[in-house]
Amino acid sequence: MRWIKVKYNNNEVAKLAPLQRKLEGDAGFDLYNASNSTLTVAPFKSVMVPAGIKIKLPDDCCALVYPRSSTFRKKGLFVVPGLIDAGYTGEIFTNVWHPNLDEIDRPILIEPWERLSQLLVMPIVGLIVKEVAELPKTERGDRGFGSTGD
């Protein structure tokens, strides 16, 4: 069994914002606004939302901070994806950005203990970089964005 070691900022975070998968089979561990403060995100601004935790990942893993599927739909906020390396043991944050898509120019509020993002733990594939003079031919080649059809 491999472990994610977690240190909560305080007992309130451990109780109200535990690092856990909400349902069996969920890929991500929910991350919260782990504070008693309502945070305000002004149009075209971003805010770093504290998750209230520090973690130590297994050395052969990394973690991605990704949005919950409801964050944009319900709140109108983008979660800026983040990467956490195994060696990082500082506090985890969710970076949210207000795109002002409704053009209403009103701030969006993030309530205390509200779930915004999820932590996806991924294995790191051990690879060695090898410089070559030519890359092998592939069916796709160098055709980029949208080149495989609709």
C-alpha positions in Angstrom: 0.0 0.0 0.0 1.3 3.5 -0.9 0.5 6.5 1.1 -0.1 10.2 0.7 1.0 11.7 4.0 -1.2 14.7 5.0 -0.7 17.4 7.6 -3.8 19.5 8.3 -3.3 23.2 9.3 -5.6 22.6 12.3 -8.3 20.3 13.7 -11.1 22.3 12.0 -9.6 21.6 8.6 -9.2 17.9 9.4 -12.9 17.8 10.3 -14.5 20.0 7.7 -12.1 19.6 4.7 -10.5 16.2 5.0 -8.3 15.0 2.1 -10.6 12.2 0.8 -12.4 10.9 -2.2 -16.0 11.8 -1.8 -17.3 8.5 -3.4 -15.7 5.2 -4.0 -14.3 5.1 -7.5 -13.7 8.9 -7.6 -10.4 9.8 -9.2 -9.7 13.0 -7.3 -9.4 14.0 -3.7 -11.6 17.1 -3.1 -9.9 20.4 -2.2 -11.8 23.1 -0.3 -11.6 26.8 0.7 -10.3 25.6 4.0 -11.0 28.7 6.0 -13.8 30.5 7.8 -13.5 33.4 5.4 -15.5 34.2 2.3 -13.1 34.9 -0.5 -13.9 37.5 -3.1 -12.7 37.1 -6.7 -13.0 40.3 -8.7 -13.5 40.2 -12.5 -10.4 39.4 -14.4 -8.5 38.6 -11.2 -7.3 35.4 -9.6 -7.2 34.3 -6.0 -5.1 31.6 -4.3 -7.5 29.6 -2.2 -5.9 27.7 0.7 -6.7 24.0 0.9 -5.5 23.9 4.6 -3.2 21.0 4.0 0.4 20.0 3.3 1.2 16.6 1.7 4.1 14.3 1.0 3.5 12.2 -2.1 5.3 9.0 -2.9 8.6 9.7 -4.6 7.4 8.2 -7.9 4.2 10.3 -8.1 3.1 13.8 -8.8 -0.3 15.5 -8.3 -2.4 17.7 -10.5 -4.8 20.3 -9.1 -7.8 20.2 -11.5 -11.2 21.8 -11.4 -14.3 20.0 -10.1 -16.7 19.7 -13.0 -19.2 21.9 -11.2 -16.8 24.8 -10.4 -17.2 26.6 -13.7 -20.8 25.6 -14.2 -22.0 26.7 -10.8 -19.5 29.5 -9.9 -18.3 30.8 -13.3 -14.7 30.4 -12.1 -11.8 28.8 -13.9 -9.5 26.6 -11.8 -5.9 27.1 -13.1 -4.4 23.7 -13.3 -1.3 23.2 -11.1 1.4 20.5 -10.7 2.7 19.4 -7.4 6.0 17.5 -7.5 6.8 14.7 -5.0 9.4 16.8 -3.3 7.1 19.7 -2.5 5.8 19.7 1.1 4.4 23.2 1.4 0.7 24.2 1.6 -1.6 23.3 -1.2 -3.6 26.1 -2.9 -6.2 26.2 -5.7 -5.7 29.1 -8.1 -9.1 30.4 -9.3 -9.6 33.0 -12.0 -12.8 35.1 -12.7 -13.1 35.4 -16.5 -16.2 37.8 -16.3 -17.9 35.9 -19.1 -21.3 37.4 -18.2 -19.8 40.9 -18.5 -21.7 41.9 -15.4 -18.5 43.1 -13.6 -19.5 41.6 -10.3 -17.2 39.6 -8.0 -17.8 36.0 -7.3 -17.8 34.8 -3.7 -16.2 31.5 -2.5 -17.8 30.4 0.7 -15.9 28.9 3.7 -15.4 25.1 3.3 -16.7 25.1 -0.3 -15.1 22.5 -2.6 -13.5 24.0 -5.7 -11.0 21.6 -7.1 -9.6 18.1 -6.9 -6.1 16.6 -6.4 -5.3 13.9 -8.9 -2.3 11.8 -8.0 -0.4 10.4 -11.0 2.5 8.0 -11.3 5.7 9.4 -12.9 7.0 7.3 -15.7 10.8 6.9 -15.5 12.1 8.1 -18.8 15.6 8.9 -20.1 16.0 11.7 -22.7 18.0 10.7 -25.7 19.0 13.2 -28.4 18.5 11.9 -32.0 19.3 13.4 -35.4 15.9 12.4 -36.8 12.6 11.4 -35.3 10.8 8.2 -36.5 8.1 8.6 -39.1 4.5 8.4 -37.8 1.1 8.5 -39.6 0.4 11.9 -38.1 3.8 13.4 -38.5 3.9 17.1 -37.7 0.2 17.9 -38.4 -1.0 19.9 -35.4 -4.2 21.2 -33.9 -7.3 20.0 -35.6 -5.4 18.1 -38.3 -7.2 14.8 -37.6 -10.6 16.0 -38.5 -13.6 17.7 -36.7 
